[in-house]
Amino acid sequence: MARKDRKLLGIEMDRVSAEGYKDLPASGVVVVLDNIRSAYNVGSIFRTCDAFKVDRLFLCGICAQPPSAEIHKTALGAECSVPWEYAPETLPVIERLRAEGYETVCVEQTVHSVKLDTFVPAEGKRYAVVLGNEVDGVQQEIVDVCDFSLEIPQFGSKHSLNVSVAAGVVLWHLRLRG
């Protein structure tokens, strides 16, 4: 016999408002987007950052910025809750975050990348997660200055995930384990 279930109504989910988001405790996680070309991916990442209470989102290089109809379409208003900054270049953002004490982590397949399923975030450590361009990934100069690379293990024929999907996988892992 099938189990009876019902979807929760929005008012039953006990979510904070966009204004209340800024009053939530810091997560210790920020996200840096390195030249993401699709405004829809940027919007999707805004929404994912909201879901996992990311402290700040940095949009670098060619990333679209709010206000944008394309961002809003996939962010569904998360561009109003997640604090964000734009920078024309990614490297100064990485240098700033390292100076502020963040461990910088690029999500990329590299010679010495750490498999996400084996990575356990250190308690009390703050992480800056860098996600790269849909075609070229994280710029090599950014890989070179990051503390380490995280790789999402995959089992099919494709060698990468959509950047917004990768953001969700990594942020879920960091928040679950952190």
Buried (B, 14 or more C-beta within 10 A) or exposed (E): EEEEEEEEEEEEEEEEEBEEBEEEEEBBBBBBBBBBBBBBBBBBBBBBBBBBBBBBBBBBBEBBEBEBEBBBEBBEEBBBBBEBBBBEBBBEBBEBBBEEEBBBBBBBBBEEBEEBEEBEBEEEEBBBBBBBBBEEBBBEEBBEBBEBBBBBEEEEEEEBBEBBBBBBBBBBBBBEEB
